[in-house]
Amino acid sequence: MAAPLFADYLVERRLLRRRLSFWRIAAFVAAAAGVVILGLRLFGADGPLNFSPHIARLTISGVITGDRDTLKLISKLEDSRAAAVLVSINSPGGTTTGAELLYEALRRLSAKKPTVAVVGTLAASGGYIAALGVDQIVAQGNSLVGSIGVLVEYPNFAKLLDTIGVKVEDVKSSPLKASPNGFEPTTPEARAALASIVDDSFAWFKDLVKQRRALTDPQLAAVDDGRVFTGRQGIGLHLVDQLGGEREAIAWLEQEKSVPKGLKVRDWEPSGTAQRLGLFSIAAQGAAFFHLDGLSRLLAQGEEAAGAHVLDGLVSIWQADGSN
């Protein structure tokens, strides 16, 4: 009986070796595919490490926070081989300080290279501040621009706390320290202090629009009430230079800034993070290939979490409920 058992053992060993060989090959292929994809993203025609002359496309989308990755990318563009930069904007705005940092970075870039903003659906509040940083603003007829304004929002739970019988007490150095705090009714003094901050930032925003768009005082007064305008309205109000999209923006660069014709447009994206390099996405796809659905979903959630931001302080942001 020993011989048949030994033969079965040899068969099982062969099957085990074949399975191990299959998974080793599969793992190698998956790793190689990941390296190839990453290489294409970095060194391909649209990769950040390709140094041929081109028109760079810088995308400003979502909530503006003045994140370091975007500011570093703009700084790199200053010394790149890009002949010009298309700044594609689709943003409701964000923090006022973040928009200010972005505006200043784009002004430095515009001092070295021709720049033009191409507005997608929305360039409002801080998104419009970013557009002011470039040489030319191009928008579709139904794009929304403007929302010139600043706000501070904070929840107030004082009435709720009174209802449930909870009182939050504090000891502070002065009445305006940490005010408003949301746990007590906002005093007139605290409200006035906040209003002075908003007014100061609003004056800065209006001066920026007036200077960059060469508006008279009456022209500024017609657009500084926090409303958004369509691209068509923006032309007449001097908030937009031209109607159109990337085709019209590139034509303007060629005609007005002597940018060579026929240059390819390359996307420039922040590098140096797992999210920007797409490592989360690549890993999620690899996990799905091996039917590791739970891990795939977790990695996909990591991709989303890596791009999450929290707003605080003064904000210049357009909201559908009319806040701005």
Secondary structure by P-SEA (a helix, b strand, c coil): caaaaaaaaaaaaaaaaaaaaaaaaaaaaaaaaaaaaaaaaaccccccccccbbbbbbbbcccccccaaaaaaaaaaaaccccbbbbccccccccaaaaaaaaaaaaaaaacbbbbbbbcccccaaaaaaaaaccbbbbcccccccccccbbbbbbaaaaaaaabbbbbbcccccccccccccccccaaaaaaaaaaaaaaaaaaaaaaaaaacccaaaaaaccccccccaaaaaaaccccccccaaaaaaaaaaccccccbbbbbbbbbcccccccaaaaaaaaaaaaacaaaaaaaaaaaaaaaabbbbccccccccccccc
